[in-house]
Amino acid sequence: MAFNKARNFSIANATMTATTIEDRRTFVQWTPAPVTDPMSLLREAREVEAMHTSKTAAYAPKCKPGSREQIIGDIVGWVQMACSAQGYVPPRSLLWFQGPAGGGKTCIMREVAGRCQQQGLLAATYFFSTRVPGLNREDPFVATVVHQLTSSMPNLKPSILEAISNNSSIFEESLETQVDMLVLNTMEAVAFPQRMVIVVDGLDECQSRDERADLLQVLRKLSRSFVVIMASRPDFDIRTTFSTPEFQRITHSIRLQSYDATKDIRTFFCDGFHNIRQTHPARASLPESWPAERILNILIEKSSGCYAYPATVMKYVNNPQRHPVSLLEEVLELSPHPTQKTPLKELDALYGHILSTSGTDRRLMKCILHSIMCLHLVIPTEGDFRTVYLSSSPAFLDQLLCLSPGTTDIVLHNLHSLISIPEPNAVEGQIMFHHKSLEDYLKSEERSGELFQTESETHSALTALCVLHLRKWEEEPEPTDQHSRASAAFYACNALTHHLARTGPSDIHRVGDIGIGDLGLKWKYRIAYVNTSKNGSYALWDSNVPWRLCFEHHDRSTRTSCIFCVFDNFNRSRVDSIKDFTRIHGREDGQVWNTAKIKQTFAKFDQEIVKARRQDISRERVVPGHGQRSRWLPTKERKLRLVE
């Protein structure tokens, strides 16, 4: 054989590592050569959906023609003035556009970006979002901006690509380092006739406060060479940063609430009711004068400048299965809670009414709504799974939550004014809230009452469901050529440790009886359906829980291990054994395993991996106790239930 006794050789942009074991068989591990093309590295690190040209942007709400003209004009006018400064940095090159929830900031920012592009001033955009996977974190920010600069400012492209070539791991470094090397340093060698604009929307939707603080420092740096527009809610941490001297010197602020939106909201209502009178099945019974001017004024007053209210009203009233006059009367009869003093009190009353009149089980509705919010937070893992966005279609939710097929469609069927729902029984497609204010409503106990549930409770329930689906899958795994990424087991494999790490100390007992064998199921799933023996990727075993989470769940002085300690310790102690097992027993590229073959491999895994560990820790289970903490204690039974 040509490769007999060969070791550690390379073929066609790949590295081969030959390993000979005791029985003299040689196994070759193939590791693809890392991507070194700078443009490919840049494309891989960016987030396409964050840009103003994305599919998300194409279907996003937009300002009606002629609306919000004053505030848009003021922002664009300031931009033109700031961009015209030549040869020096204008005293204020960072615009903070702040406003409350539901005010239409994102629509305005999309319009501003469009106008800047028409005038040749737009360099890049980035729209954060909690409702689109991957857009609630800082990691892709600089790469996404830089990728746009290669097109909007083509003179920078050679310098940018050279900088990436000189440091192919640049996107693993801090954002400030990325900005320095890829933007500020490259711009020093190129002269431009005018400054360009970077538009950033929804900074408050970046989930981590630490990441938001980091991003604000990045924006401050970018404002040295660009005009930066940043829109957000006036959250405390963001307000605090903008109140510091270093930001006050460079920041111009525009407050959305300083502008009277009455005229624009009136136009929105008038256009919406006109559309209903023209298209509704009951249009023959709707007079041209409906609704009366008095009613229109009441609706405008209830809006309190919040666009989420009229948008929700119009979606609710424009229901082809009910008469719009009756639905509008229901809206007008709503009274907010007498003790509620927030600007969103009318919106909360409307949300409460719609959610209470759906005629479904309230507990089931709460379960589904909160699950939707947490499912959107799951980030796809590396390896073969990295390009998969985990679906929250009604059919998938039925499967994940162990509901009868069609249940989610039934529960949500009267909530189309609040939620975008794919067609019944659709396997693909996302359930999306029309506006983030509904998420805020459900996350506030004061506002949503019995529909409130903590994120920790939701994650604990989803953890238990992930364990359940992996256990069911192990009993009868499907052949590899019938494997589906739309299955609950696939989701469970990807999301188990994600949900577990977000389960708080007071809710860990809700997870139930879970042990090392359950974590082993994640490995079994990936051994069966990912060609790990061929691609040599062991990022798949990266399910270690950060130690900071461990400290939050137990006091080390008690010498009591928590769930995270046990899982992390098992990960660290067995990872090398699992790598060896996968090299020897893993599925080859193109090879099909039937159910019997998968079970046979599982038996070997239990014998070589789990049984060795069983001698040390036995079976372990969660026991609530120690105040608000949870302890993991070995039971008298000396077997893991999942591998008996």
VMD Tcl script that draws the C-alpha trace (Angstrom):
set ca {
  {0.00 0.00 0.00}
  {1.34 3.46 -0.91}
  {0.77 4.86 2.59}
  {2.09 1.86 4.53}
  {3.81 3.05 7.75}
  {3.39 6.68 6.69}
  {2.85 9.17 9.52}
  {1.96 12.85 9.77}
  {1.81 13.69 6.07}
  {-0.17 16.23 4.01}
  {-2.30 15.82 0.90}
  {-4.17 18.50 -1.05}
  {-4.60 21.20 1.54}
  {-5.23 18.76 4.35}
  {-3.25 17.28 7.19}
  {-3.23 13.53 7.78}
  {-2.28 12.15 11.18}
  {-1.71 8.37 11.20}
  {-2.15 6.51 14.49}
  {-1.30 2.83 15.01}
  {-2.99 1.11 17.94}
  {-2.23 -2.13 19.76}
  {-3.70 -4.48 17.17}
  {-1.49 -2.78 14.52}
  {-4.38 -1.23 12.68}
  {-3.63 2.28 11.46}
  {-6.29 4.98 11.55}
  {-5.87 8.19 9.59}
  {-7.36 11.41 10.91}
  {-8.06 13.99 8.21}
  {-8.01 17.64 9.24}
  {-9.02 20.20 6.60}
  {-6.51 22.98 6.16}
  {-7.73 26.18 7.81}
  {-9.23 28.83 5.58}
  {-6.55 31.43 4.86}
  {-8.13 33.44 2.05}
  {-8.74 36.84 3.74}
  {-12.00 37.55 1.93}
  {-13.34 34.12 2.89}
  {-12.37 34.72 6.52}
  {-14.18 38.06 6.43}
  {-17.32 36.58 4.90}
  {-17.32 33.77 7.45}
  {-17.07 36.20 10.39}
  {-19.77 38.66 9.27}
  {-23.53 38.48 9.97}
  {-25.44 39.12 6.75}
  {-28.84 39.56 8.41}
  {-27.56 42.58 10.37}
  {-27.19 44.68 7.22}
  {-29.77 47.00 5.67}
  {-29.75 44.92 2.47}
  {-30.61 41.61 4.17}
  {-33.74 39.49 3.77}
  {-34.69 40.49 7.31}
  {-34.58 44.15 6.25}
  {-36.59 43.45 3.09}
  {-39.55 42.18 5.11}
  {-39.19 44.61 8.04}
  {-41.76 47.38 8.65}
  {-40.91 50.69 7.00}
  {-41.97 54.29 7.44}
  {-45.00 55.21 5.37}
  {-44.11 57.68 2.60}
  {-44.34 61.19 3.95}
  {-44.32 60.16 7.62}
  {-41.72 61.04 10.27}
  {-40.33 63.69 7.91}
  {-39.26 66.16 10.60}
  {-37.18 63.78 12.66}
  {-35.71 62.05 9.60}
  {-34.87 65.43 8.13}
  {-33.15 66.55 11.34}
  {-31.02 63.39 11.49}
  {-30.05 63.52 7.81}
  {-29.34 67.26 8.07}
  {-26.99 66.70 11.00}
  {-25.29 63.89 9.06}
  {-24.70 66.12 6.04}
  {-23.17 68.81 8.22}
  {-20.92 66.34 10.06}
  {-19.82 64.62 6.86}
  {-18.89 67.89 5.17}
  {-16.11 68.55 7.71}
  {-12.83 68.12 5.83}
  {-9.35 67.88 7.26}
  {-10.45 67.75 10.88}
  {-12.68 65.82 13.22}
  {-15.97 67.67 13.80}
  {-16.61 68.41 17.47}
  {-19.54 65.98 17.53}
  {-19.29 62.98 15.24}
  {-21.52 60.54 17.17}
  {-25.30 60.89 17.11}
  {-27.31 59.09 19.78}
  {-30.92 58.71 18.65}
  {-32.80 57.58 21.73}
  {-36.44 56.73 22.28}
  {-38.83 54.47 24.18}
  {-40.01 51.02 23.11}
  {-42.49 50.95 20.27}
  {-41.69 54.42 19.00}
  {-40.58 53.31 15.54}
  {-36.82 53.92 15.91}
  {-35.85 51.03 13.65}
  {-38.17 52.17 10.85}
  {-36.65 55.65 11.09}
  {-33.11 54.27 11.05}
  {-33.81 52.18 7.96}
  {-35.13 55.29 6.22}
  {-32.09 57.32 7.32}
  {-29.76 54.59 6.02}
  {-31.58 54.60 2.69}
  {-31.29 58.34 2.29}
  {-27.62 58.34 3.25}
  {-27.03 55.65 0.64}
  {-28.82 57.73 -2.02}
  {-26.49 60.63 -1.24}
  {-23.38 58.43 -1.40}
  {-22.66 58.84 2.32}
  {-23.39 55.36 3.68}
  {-20.38 53.26 4.70}
  {-22.05 50.46 6.69}
  {-25.06 49.48 8.79}
  {-25.70 47.07 11.65}
  {-29.15 46.29 13.06}
  {-29.16 44.40 16.35}
  {-32.18 42.25 17.18}
  {-33.25 39.74 19.80}
  {-35.65 38.12 17.36}
  {-33.17 37.11 14.66}
  {-30.60 34.41 15.58}
  {-27.09 35.79 15.96}
  {-28.05 39.48 16.05}
  {-28.09 39.88 19.83}
  {-24.32 39.60 20.39}
  {-21.21 41.64 19.63}
  {-18.98 39.05 17.93}
  {-19.87 39.69 14.23}
  {-20.11 43.49 14.54}
  {-16.69 44.61 13.30}
  {-16.46 41.93 10.60}
  {-19.90 42.93 9.27}
  {-18.97 46.61 9.17}
  {-15.57 45.92 7.58}
  {-17.11 43.68 4.92}
  {-19.39 46.53 3.89}
  {-16.44 48.95 3.81}
  {-14.77 46.82 1.13}
  {-17.70 47.73 -1.15}
  {-18.70 51.22 -0.01}
  {-15.06 52.40 0.25}
  {-13.23 50.16 -2.25}
  {-9.90 52.01 -1.79}
  {-9.73 50.40 1.65}
  {-10.16 46.84 0.41}
  {-6.48 46.01 -0.37}
  {-5.32 47.29 3.03}
  {-8.09 45.45 4.85}
  {-7.36 42.13 3.12}
  {-3.64 42.55 3.75}
  {-4.30 43.13 7.46}
  {-6.41 39.96 7.63}
  {-3.74 37.99 5.76}
  {-1.14 39.13 8.28}
  {-3.32 37.96 11.17}
  {-5.76 35.23 10.15}
  {-7.06 34.93 13.74}
  {-7.98 38.61 13.95}
  {-11.69 37.85 14.37}
  {-10.95 35.88 17.52}
  {-9.44 38.96 19.15}
  {-11.26 41.82 20.93}
  {-13.50 44.18 18.96}
  {-11.28 47.14 19.76}
  {-8.26 45.29 18.35}
  {-10.24 44.45 15.22}
  {-11.26 48.08 14.76}
  {-7.72 49.32 15.26}
  {-6.15 46.89 12.79}
  {-8.87 46.65 10.12}
  {-10.36 50.14 10.13}
  {-8.36 52.88 11.83}
  {-4.92 51.70 10.73}
  {-6.02 51.06 7.16}
  {-7.66 54.48 6.83}
  {-4.45 56.29 7.73}
  {-2.97 55.51 4.33}
  {-6.02 56.51 2.27}
  {-7.48 60.00 1.80}
  {-11.22 60.50 1.29}
  {-13.01 63.66 0.10}
  {-15.61 63.44 2.85}
  {-16.50 61.46 5.92}
  {-18.87 58.51 5.58}
  {-21.69 57.30 7.83}
  {-22.05 54.12 9.92}
  {-25.61 53.42 11.09}
  {-26.14 51.19 14.14}
  {-29.63 50.37 15.42}
  {-30.94 48.59 18.50}
  {-27.82 48.53 20.68}
  {-30.09 47.80 23.66}
  {-31.01 44.49 21.97}
  {-27.46 43.23 22.43}
  {-28.17 40.96 25.39}
  {-25.01 41.40 27.46}
  {-24.38 44.68 29.28}
  {-20.66 44.00 29.14}
  {-20.87 43.59 25.38}
  {-22.91 46.81 25.08}
  {-20.22 48.67 27.01}
  {-17.59 47.19 24.71}
  {-19.57 48.18 21.61}
  {-19.96 51.76 22.81}
  {-16.17 52.06 23.11}
  {-15.86 50.65 19.59}
  {-18.34 53.24 18.30}
  {-16.37 55.99 20.04}
  {-13.25 54.83 18.19}
  {-15.09 54.63 14.87}
  {-16.33 58.20 15.32}
  {-12.73 59.40 14.87}
  {-12.89 58.49 11.18}
  {-16.64 58.18 10.51}
  {-19.88 59.87 11.39}
  {-21.70 57.33 13.57}
  {-25.46 57.21 14.19}
  {-26.54 54.92 17.01}
  {-30.17 54.29 18.00}
  {-31.32 52.62 21.21}
  {-33.65 52.79 24.13}
  {-32.38 55.00 26.97}
  {-31.43 52.03 29.16}
  {-29.53 52.82 32.34}
  {-26.15 51.42 31.28}
  {-26.30 53.23 27.93}
  {-27.39 56.52 29.55}
  {-24.59 56.22 32.08}
  {-21.97 55.79 29.36}
  {-23.22 58.77 27.37}
  {-23.10 60.93 30.51}
  {-19.32 60.46 30.86}
  {-17.09 63.36 29.71}
  {-15.40 61.35 26.94}
  {-18.77 60.71 25.30}
  {-20.36 64.09 26.03}
  {-17.60 65.82 24.08}
  {-18.36 63.94 20.85}
  {-22.09 63.15 21.10}
  {-25.11 64.94 19.71}
  {-28.40 63.56 21.09}
  {-31.83 63.47 19.47}
  {-34.78 62.29 21.53}
  {-37.67 60.65 19.70}
  {-40.11 61.76 22.38}
  {-39.30 65.40 21.61}
  {-41.17 65.08 18.31}
  {-44.94 65.13 18.02}
  {-46.03 61.97 16.22}
  {-49.75 62.79 16.33}
  {-50.01 63.65 12.63}
  {-48.11 60.55 11.51}
  {-50.12 58.24 13.77}
  {-53.34 59.80 12.46}
  {-52.17 59.07 8.91}
  {-51.30 55.51 9.89}
  {-54.78 54.91 11.33}
  {-56.53 56.56 8.38}
  {-54.63 54.47 5.84}
  {-55.26 51.30 7.85}
  {-59.00 51.84 8.17}
  {-59.21 52.81 4.49}
  {-57.58 49.49 3.60}
  {-60.10 47.60 5.78}
  {-63.03 49.41 4.13}
  {-61.67 48.39 0.73}
  {-60.66 44.78 1.32}
  {-62.50 43.27 4.32}
  {-65.18 40.63 3.56}
  {-67.68 42.86 5.42}
  {-66.71 45.98 3.43}
  {-70.23 46.41 2.05}
  {-71.49 47.15 5.58}
  {-68.70 49.63 6.41}
  {-69.60 53.29 5.73}
  {-66.96 55.70 4.39}
  {-67.27 57.68 7.65}
  {-66.17 54.70 9.79}
  {-64.63 55.20 12.21}
  {-65.89 58.59 13.34}
  {-63.44 61.43 13.95}
  {-64.12 61.20 17.69}
  {-63.08 57.53 17.69}
  {-59.97 58.31 15.68}
  {-58.93 60.96 18.21}
  {-59.39 58.49 21.08}
  {-57.14 55.96 19.36}
  {-54.48 58.61 18.71}
  {-54.55 59.66 22.35}
  {-54.24 56.05 23.50}
  {-51.16 55.61 21.29}
  {-49.14 58.12 23.36}
  {-46.67 58.42 20.49}
  {-46.02 54.65 20.52}
  {-46.28 53.09 17.06}
  {-46.58 49.59 18.50}
  {-50.10 50.45 19.72}
  {-51.65 51.52 16.38}
  {-49.83 48.70 14.57}
  {-51.32 46.15 16.99}
  {-54.78 47.73 16.85}
  {-54.89 47.59 13.06}
  {-53.72 43.98 12.93}
  {-56.36 43.05 15.53}
  {-59.24 44.88 13.85}
  {-58.34 43.63 10.36}
  {-59.45 40.07 11.09}
  {-61.38 38.63 8.12}
  {-63.19 36.16 10.38}
  {-64.83 38.82 12.57}
  {-66.57 42.12 11.93}
  {-64.13 45.04 12.27}
  {-66.71 47.30 13.93}
  {-67.14 44.82 16.79}
  {-63.40 44.37 17.15}
  {-62.81 48.13 17.28}
  {-65.49 48.47 19.95}
  {-63.65 45.86 22.03}
  {-60.45 47.91 21.78}
  {-62.21 51.12 22.80}
  {-63.83 49.48 25.84}
  {-60.46 48.43 27.28}
  {-59.36 50.20 30.45}
  {-55.75 50.02 31.66}
  {-55.04 48.95 35.23}
  {-55.76 51.95 37.48}
  {-52.39 51.69 39.26}
  {-50.35 51.53 36.06}
  {-48.65 54.83 35.25}
  {-46.38 53.86 32.33}
  {-46.66 55.27 28.78}
  {-47.39 51.71 27.62}
  {-50.48 51.24 29.80}
  {-52.86 51.33 26.81}
  {-50.64 48.89 24.89}
  {-50.52 46.58 27.91}
  {-54.31 46.67 28.17}
  {-54.53 45.75 24.48}
  {-52.02 42.92 24.85}
  {-53.88 41.63 27.90}
  {-57.19 41.70 26.05}
  {-55.94 39.89 22.95}
  {-54.16 37.22 24.99}
  {-57.17 36.69 27.25}
  {-59.76 36.36 24.47}
  {-57.96 33.67 22.49}
  {-60.10 31.03 24.23}
  {-57.20 28.65 24.90}
  {-55.55 27.13 27.96}
  {-53.62 30.01 29.59}
  {-50.93 27.76 31.03}
  {-50.33 26.16 27.66}
  {-50.23 29.58 25.99}
  {-47.69 30.80 28.54}
  {-45.54 27.73 27.94}
  {-45.54 28.20 24.16}
  {-44.94 31.99 24.20}
  {-42.03 31.80 26.62}
  {-40.54 28.83 24.77}
  {-40.59 30.83 21.54}
  {-38.57 33.60 23.20}
  {-35.94 31.22 24.59}
  {-35.64 29.14 21.42}
  {-34.63 32.26 19.50}
  {-31.66 32.67 21.83}
  {-30.05 29.37 20.83}
  {-26.92 29.90 18.74}
  {-26.03 27.08 16.32}
  {-22.92 25.16 17.32}
  {-19.74 24.65 15.32}
  {-18.96 21.86 12.88}
  {-21.63 20.48 10.59}
  {-24.30 22.16 12.69}
  {-23.06 25.73 12.37}
  {-25.22 26.85 9.43}
  {-28.47 25.57 10.92}
  {-30.91 28.01 12.49}
  {-33.13 26.07 14.84}
  {-36.71 26.47 13.70}
  {-39.62 27.53 15.87}
  {-42.38 26.54 13.46}
  {-45.68 25.35 14.98}
  {-44.99 21.75 13.88}
  {-41.56 21.80 15.52}
  {-42.91 23.29 18.76}
  {-45.55 20.57 18.92}
  {-42.79 17.99 18.68}
  {-40.42 19.67 21.14}
  {-43.07 20.42 23.78}
  {-44.63 16.93 23.43}
  {-47.96 18.32 22.22}
  {-50.44 16.69 19.85}
  {-49.84 17.77 16.23}
  {-51.65 21.03 15.52}
  {-51.80 22.16 19.15}
  {-49.52 25.18 18.69}
  {-51.54 26.32 15.68}
  {-54.74 26.04 17.73}
  {-53.32 27.93 20.72}
  {-51.94 30.76 18.58}
  {-54.66 30.94 15.92}
  {-56.22 34.13 17.35}
  {-52.91 35.86 18.00}
  {-51.98 36.87 14.45}
  {-52.22 40.53 15.45}
  {-49.31 39.92 17.83}
  {-47.33 37.10 16.23}
  {-46.23 36.16 12.72}
  {-47.12 32.48 12.33}
  {-46.20 30.19 9.40}
  {-48.89 28.21 7.64}
  {-50.40 25.32 9.65}
  {-48.22 22.19 9.86}
  {-45.27 23.97 8.21}
  {-42.00 22.31 9.20}
  {-39.91 25.36 8.34}
  {-40.41 29.05 9.09}
  {-40.11 31.03 12.28}
  {-42.80 32.15 14.69}
  {-41.91 35.80 15.30}
  {-43.36 38.46 17.58}
  {-44.36 41.50 15.53}
  {-42.74 43.81 18.07}
  {-40.23 43.45 20.88}
  {-42.64 45.23 23.24}
  {-44.59 41.94 23.50}
  {-41.44 40.22 24.79}
  {-40.97 43.03 27.32}
  {-44.61 42.63 28.38}
  {-44.28 38.87 28.97}
  {-41.00 39.31 30.88}
  {-42.57 41.75 33.36}
  {-44.64 40.23 36.16}
  {-46.21 43.61 36.91}
  {-47.39 44.01 33.32}
  {-48.38 40.47 32.25}
  {-49.55 38.98 35.57}
  {-50.29 35.26 35.31}
  {-48.60 35.04 31.91}
  {-45.26 35.98 33.48}
  {-42.54 33.37 33.79}
  {-38.84 33.83 34.51}
  {-36.33 32.91 31.84}
  {-34.75 30.50 34.31}
  {-38.05 28.60 34.65}
  {-38.37 28.38 30.87}
  {-34.80 27.14 30.45}
  {-35.27 24.52 33.17}
  {-38.38 23.19 31.42}
  {-36.57 23.12 28.05}
  {-33.61 21.34 29.65}
  {-35.90 18.60 30.91}
  {-37.49 18.30 27.46}
  {-34.08 18.05 25.78}
  {-33.16 15.18 28.10}
  {-36.48 13.47 27.40}
  {-36.06 13.66 23.62}
  {-32.48 12.37 23.71}
  {-33.58 9.43 25.89}
  {-36.42 8.60 23.50}
  {-34.06 8.89 20.54}
  {-31.54 6.49 22.13}
  {-34.21 3.83 22.44}
  {-34.72 3.71 18.67}
  {-32.25 5.92 16.73}
  {-33.11 6.49 13.10}
  {-30.64 5.30 10.42}
  {-28.12 7.94 9.37}
  {-29.65 8.32 5.90}
  {-33.01 9.18 7.53}
  {-31.63 11.70 10.01}
  {-33.53 15.01 10.13}
  {-32.24 18.32 11.41}
  {-35.83 19.37 12.00}
  {-36.25 16.80 14.77}
  {-36.55 17.50 18.48}
  {-33.58 15.20 19.13}
  {-31.36 17.30 16.87}
  {-32.45 20.42 18.75}
  {-31.86 18.67 22.09}
  {-28.33 17.69 21.11}
  {-27.52 21.31 20.24}
  {-29.42 23.03 23.03}
  {-29.17 20.84 26.16}
  {-26.17 22.56 27.74}
  {-27.37 25.95 26.47}
  {-30.59 25.69 28.47}
  {-28.95 23.96 31.42}
  {-26.38 26.75 31.83}
  {-29.21 29.31 31.96}
  {-31.20 27.52 34.64}
  {-30.90 29.38 37.92}
  {-30.18 27.83 41.34}
  {-33.79 28.16 42.47}
  {-35.06 26.30 39.39}
  {-32.51 23.50 39.00}
  {-34.80 21.10 40.85}
  {-37.34 21.49 38.03}
  {-34.96 19.73 35.65}
  {-35.60 16.44 37.44}
  {-33.47 13.29 37.46}
  {-30.59 14.01 35.09}
  {-27.14 12.45 35.10}
  {-23.85 11.94 33.32}
  {-25.51 9.47 30.96}
  {-27.64 12.32 29.60}
  {-24.56 14.33 28.70}
  {-23.16 11.20 27.10}
  {-26.19 11.14 24.82}
  {-25.02 14.39 23.23}
  {-21.77 12.68 22.27}
  {-23.56 9.57 21.02}
  {-25.82 11.67 18.82}
  {-22.89 13.43 17.21}
  {-20.87 10.25 16.76}
  {-23.84 8.76 14.90}
  {-24.73 11.69 12.62}
  {-21.55 13.76 12.18}
  {-18.53 12.34 10.37}
  {-16.19 13.23 13.24}
  {-13.81 10.39 12.45}
  {-13.32 11.91 9.01}
  {-13.22 15.66 9.62}
  {-11.28 15.52 12.87}
  {-13.29 18.35 14.42}
  {-13.41 18.10 18.18}
  {-15.03 21.45 18.74}
  {-18.09 19.21 19.02}
  {-17.00 18.29 22.53}
  {-16.95 21.94 23.61}
  {-19.84 21.77 26.06}
  {-17.92 22.89 29.12}
  {-19.86 25.25 31.35}
  {-18.07 28.52 32.25}
  {-16.78 28.43 35.82}
  {-18.53 31.70 36.66}
  {-21.84 29.88 36.29}
  {-20.58 27.17 38.62}
  {-19.80 29.73 41.32}
  {-23.31 31.13 41.00}
  {-24.85 27.72 41.73}
  {-22.98 26.53 44.78}
  {-20.59 27.54 47.54}
  {-17.24 25.83 47.08}
  {-16.65 26.06 50.84}
  {-19.32 23.37 51.33}
  {-17.24 20.94 49.22}
  {-20.46 19.95 47.48}
  {-20.31 19.52 43.71}
  {-23.09 21.10 41.69}
  {-24.47 19.87 38.37}
  {-22.07 22.08 36.43}
  {-19.02 20.81 38.33}
  {-19.98 17.21 37.60}
  {-20.60 17.78 33.89}
  {-17.48 19.88 33.45}
  {-15.31 17.39 35.31}
  {-16.64 14.52 33.20}
  {-16.01 16.53 30.03}
  {-12.43 17.26 30.97}
  {-11.61 13.77 32.19}
  {-13.10 11.83 29.26}
  {-12.55 14.05 26.23}
  {-9.33 12.29 25.15}
  {-10.99 8.89 25.47}
  {-13.90 10.10 23.36}
  {-11.53 11.39 20.68}
  {-9.82 7.99 20.51}
  {-13.19 6.22 20.48}
  {-14.40 8.39 17.61}
  {-11.29 7.79 15.52}
  {-11.69 4.05 15.85}
  {-15.45 3.56 15.83}
  {-16.73 6.75 14.13}
  {-18.71 6.67 10.92}
  {-16.73 7.10 7.70}
  {-17.69 9.63 5.07}
  {-20.60 8.33 2.98}
  {-21.11 5.30 5.21}
  {-24.72 4.56 6.21}
  {-25.46 3.16 9.64}
  {-28.75 1.39 10.33}
  {-30.39 1.35 13.75}
  {-28.67 -1.88 14.77}
  {-25.23 -0.51 13.88}
  {-25.88 2.69 15.86}
  {-26.97 0.70 18.92}
  {-23.92 -1.53 18.58}
  {-21.67 1.54 18.64}
  {-23.56 2.90 21.65}
  {-22.89 -0.35 23.52}
  {-19.17 0.05 22.87}
  {-19.36 3.69 24.00}
  {-21.03 2.68 27.26}
  {-18.43 -0.02 27.82}
  {-15.33 2.03 27.01}
  {-16.35 5.55 28.10}
  {-19.19 5.52 30.60}
  {-18.38 2.32 32.47}
  {-14.84 3.53 33.24}
  {-16.26 6.67 34.76}
  {-18.93 4.70 36.63}
  {-16.28 3.27 38.90}
  {-15.55 6.79 40.18}
  {-18.87 8.58 40.41}
  {-21.60 5.95 40.13}
  {-24.92 7.32 39.10}
  {-25.62 10.88 40.13}
  {-28.85 12.83 40.37}
  {-29.97 16.29 41.40}
  {-31.23 16.74 44.95}
  {-32.77 20.11 45.95}
  {-31.44 21.43 49.21}
  {-28.76 23.52 50.86}
  {-30.97 26.63 50.90}
  {-31.30 27.94 47.37}
  {-28.55 25.65 46.10}
  {-28.75 22.19 44.60}
  {-26.46 19.30 45.42}
  {-25.42 16.39 43.26}
  {-25.07 13.25 45.30}
  {-24.33 9.64 44.33}
  {-27.18 7.22 44.91}
  {-26.93 3.68 46.24}
  {-27.68 2.37 42.80}
  {-24.34 1.81 41.03}
  {-25.56 2.15 37.44}
  {-26.44 4.94 35.09}
  {-30.07 4.49 34.20}
  {-29.44 5.42 30.56}
  {-26.84 2.72 30.02}
  {-28.21 -0.18 32.04}
}
mol new
graphics top color blue
foreach p $ca { graphics top sphere $p radius 0.5 }
foreach p [lrange $ca 0 end-1] q [lrange $ca 1 end] { graphics top cylinder $p $q radius 0.2 }
display resetview
